[in-house]
Amino acid sequence: MMNITSIGGAAILILSCSLAAVAAEQTKGIVTSIDLRTRTLTLQSGETFQFDNPGRLYGFTPGDRIGVSHNGARGINTYNPHPSIRDNIDID
């Protein structure tokens, strides 16, 4: 009986993690402003995201192309949407 409960618990854990990952959206854009004090990032499109971790905003400056993983206006992560361009590697 304990093995069945463990398997069921593991299945629920995997399903809940998968649903959380699906909930995140991704947006690409150009940085207009970054405010580390308020932990906000604004894109040229007018979209603004607030991050719990301001460390996700380090290294980006206005004019940079950026990718943002988010849930609504809550920023989760940032990434370089075109790493091959930055590293001078042509993968196309």
Phi and psi in degrees as GROMACS dihedral restraints (atoms count N, CA, C in turn):
[ dihedral_restraints ]
;  ai    aj    ak    al  type     phi  dphi    fc
    3     4     5     6     1   -66.1    20    10
    4     5     6     7     1   -35.7    20    10
    6     7     8     9     1   -64.8    20    10
    7     8     9    10     1   -39.5    20    10
    9    10    11    12     1   -65.4    20    10
   10    11    12    13     1   -41.5    20    10
   12    13    14    15     1   -64.8    20    10
   13    14    15    16     1   -41.6    20    10
   15    16    17    18     1   -64.0    20    10
   16    17    18    19     1   -43.1    20    10
   18    19    20    21     1   -64.3    20    10
   19    20    21    22     1   -42.5    20    10
   21    22    23    24     1   -63.5    20    10
   22    23    24    25     1   -41.9    20    10
   24    25    26    27     1   -64.3    20    10
   25    26    27    28     1   -40.3    20    10
   27    28    29    30     1   -65.1    20    10
   28    29    30    31     1   -40.5    20    10
   30    31    32    33     1   -63.9    20    10
   31    32    33    34     1   -40.5    20    10
   33    34    35    36     1   -66.2    20    10
   34    35    36    37     1   -40.7    20    10
   36    37    38    39     1   -61.9    20    10
   37    38    39    40     1   -45.2    20    10
   39    40    41    42     1   -63.3    20    10
   40    41    42    43     1   -43.2    20    10
   42    43    44    45     1   -63.6    20    10
   43    44    45    46     1   -43.5    20    10
   45    46    47    48     1   -66.6    20    10
   46    47    48    49     1   -37.4    20    10
   48    49    50    51     1   -65.3    20    10
   49    50    51    52     1   -39.5    20    10
   51    52    53    54     1   -65.1    20    10
   52    53    54    55     1   -41.2    20    10
   54    55    56    57     1   -65.9    20    10
   55    56    57    58     1   -37.5    20    10
   57    58    59    60     1   -65.2    20    10
   58    59    60    61     1   -39.4    20    10
   60    61    62    63     1   -67.2    20    10
   61    62    63    64     1   -36.4    20    10
   63    64    65    66     1   -69.1    20    10
   64    65    66    67     1   -30.9    20    10
   66    67    68    69     1   -67.8    20    10
   67    68    69    70     1   -27.0    20    10
   69    70    71    72     1   -72.0    20    10
   70    71    72    73     1   138.2    20    10
   72    73    74    75     1  -105.6    20    10
   73    74    75    76     1   165.2    20    10
   75    76    77    78     1  -129.1    20    10
   76    77    78    79     1   135.8    20    10
   78    79    80    81     1  -131.6    20    10
   79    80    81    82     1   140.5    20    10
   81    82    83    84     1  -116.1    20    10
   82    83    84    85     1   145.9    20    10
   84    85    86    87     1  -173.7    20    10
   85    86    87    88     1  -169.0    20    10
   87    88    89    90     1  -113.1    20    10
   88    89    90    91     1   131.4    20    10
   90    91    92    93     1   -67.8    20    10
   91    92    93    94     1   128.3    20    10
   93    94    95    96     1   -97.7    20    10
   94    95    96    97     1   -45.2    20    10
   96    97    98    99     1  -154.2    20    10
   97    98    99   100     1   153.0    20    10
   99   100   101   102     1  -132.2    20    10
  100   101   102   103     1   128.7    20    10
  102   103   104   105     1  -121.4    20    10
  103   104   105   106     1   102.8    20    10
  105   106   107   108     1   -68.8    20    10
  106   107   108   109     1   -26.8    20    10
  108   109   110   111     1   -65.0    20    10
  109   110   111   112     1   -44.8    20    10
  111   112   113   114     1   -95.8    20    10
  112   113   114   115     1    -2.7    20    10
  114   115   116   117     1    61.1    20    10
  115   116   117   118     1    40.1    20    10
  117   118   119   120     1  -116.4    20    10
  118   119   120   121     1   149.6    20    10
  120   121   122   123     1  -127.6    20    10
  121   122   123   124     1   130.0    20    10
  123   124   125   126     1  -118.6    20    10
  124   125   126   127     1   133.7    20    10
  126   127   128   129     1   -97.2    20    10
  127   128   129   130     1   162.2    20    10
  129   130   131   132     1   -58.1    20    10
  130   131   132   133     1   -27.6    20    10
  132   133   134   135     1   -72.0    20    10
  133   134   135   136     1   -10.9    20    10
  135   136   137   138     1    99.0    20    10
  136   137   138   139     1    -9.7    20    10
  138   139   140   141     1   -69.8    20    10
  139   140   141   142     1   138.1    20    10
  141   142   143   144     1  -124.9    20    10
  142   143   144   145     1   137.3    20    10
  144   145   146   147     1  -126.3    20    10
  145   146   147   148     1   138.5    20    10
  147   148   149   150     1  -110.9    20    10
  148   149   150   151     1   133.1    20    10
  150   151   152   153     1  -108.8    20    10
  151   152   153   154     1   140.9    20    10
  153   154   155   156     1   -71.5    20    10
  154   155   156   157     1   -34.6    20    10
  156   157   158   159     1  -109.5    20    10
  157   158   159   160     1   104.6    20    10
  159   160   161   162     1   -65.5    20    10
  160   161   162   163     1   -16.2    20    10
  162   163   164   165     1   -61.1    20    10
  163   164   165   166     1   -22.8    20    10
  165   166   167   168     1   -67.5    20    10
  166   167   168   169     1   -15.5    20    10
  168   169   170   171     1   -98.0    20    10
  169   170   171   172     1   -11.8    20    10
  171   172   173   174     1   -65.4    20    10
  172   173   174   175     1   141.4    20    10
  174   175   176   177     1    94.0    20    10
  175   176   177   178     1    -9.2    20    10
  177   178   179   180     1  -105.8    20    10
  178   179   180   181     1   145.1    20    10
  180   181   182   183     1  -134.1    20    10
  181   182   183   184     1   161.0    20    10
  183   184   185   186     1   -53.6    20    10
  184   185   186   187     1   135.8    20    10
  186   187   188   189     1   100.0    20    10
  187   188   189   190     1   -16.9    20    10
  189   190   191   192     1   -73.2    20    10
  190   191   192   193     1   144.0    20    10
  192   193   194   195     1   -79.9    20    10
  193   194   195   196     1   139.0    20    10
  195   196   197   198     1  -145.5    20    10
  196   197   198   199     1   151.4    20    10
  198   199   200   201     1  -113.6    20    10
  199   200   201   202     1   141.1    20    10
  201   202   203   204     1  -128.5    20    10
  202   203   204   205     1   125.2    20    10
  204   205   206   207     1   -91.5    20    10
  205   206   207   208     1   131.3    20    10
  207   208   209   210     1  -153.9    20    10
  208   209   210   211     1   161.0    20    10
  210   211   212   213     1  -117.0    20    10
  211   212   213   214     1   101.3    20    10
  213   214   215   216     1    63.8    20    10
  214   215   216   217     1  -126.1    20    10
  216   217   218   219     1   -92.2    20    10
  217   218   219   220     1     1.9    20    10
  219   220   221   222     1   -90.7    20    10
  220   221   222   223     1   111.5    20    10
  222   223   224   225     1   -74.1    20    10
  223   224   225   226     1   139.7    20    10
  225   226   227   228     1  -109.4    20    10
  226   227   228   229     1   -47.2    20    10
  228   229   230   231     1  -152.6    20    10
  229   230   231   232     1   159.8    20    10
  231   232   233   234     1  -124.2    20    10
  232   233   234   235     1   154.2    20    10
  234   235   236   237     1  -155.2    20    10
  235   236   237   238     1   162.0    20    10
  237   238   239   240     1   -83.4    20    10
  238   239   240   241     1   114.2    20    10
  240   241   242   243     1   -72.9    20    10
  241   242   243   244     1   -14.4    20    10
  243   244   245   246     1  -134.7    20    10
  244   245   246   247     1    67.5    20    10
  246   247   248   249     1   -62.7    20    10
  247   248   249   250     1   -28.2    20    10
  249   250   251   252     1   -68.5    20    10
  250   251   252   253     1   -31.2    20    10
  252   253   254   255     1   -70.3    20    10
  253   254   255   256     1   -42.7    20    10
  255   256   257   258     1   -66.1    20    10
  256   257   258   259     1   -35.2    20    10
  258   259   260   261     1   -93.0    20    10
  259   260   261   262     1     8.4    20    10
  261   262   263   264     1    56.3    20    10
  262   263   264   265     1    40.1    20    10
  264   265   266   267     1  -115.7    20    10
  265   266   267   268     1   125.9    20    10
  267   268   269   270     1   -97.8    20    10
  268   269   270   271     1   108.0    20    10
  270   271   272   273     1  -101.5    20    10
  271   272   273   274     1    -0.8    20    10
